[in-house]
């Protein structure tokens, strides 16, 4: 499993870049990187970012 940033803002940047460049959905990202999707959502929601399925990014 790949290490992902722990800082929420760095995590946001990392996740959105991965979604933009490599993954068609949050589910595909989580599966591909072996990331707990619910935990990821909670970390980013804590800094007021939510996943937008239409845009395929956290906004």
Residue, then its C-alpha position, 0 to 999 in steps of 0.5 A: x500500500x502506498x503512503x498518502x499524505x497525512x496533512x489534510x490539505x496535502x491529502x486534498x491536493x494528492x487525491x484530486x491530482x490522482x483523480x484527475x490524472x489516473x482514476x475515473x472515480x473515487x471508488x476506483x482510486x480507493x481500490x487501486x491505492x488500497x485506501x479506506x474510502x470512508x476514512x478518506x472522506x472523513x479526513x477531507x470533510x473535516x476541512x470542508x471538502x466533499x467529493x463531487x461525483x460529477x467533477x470527480x474531485x473534492x471541492 
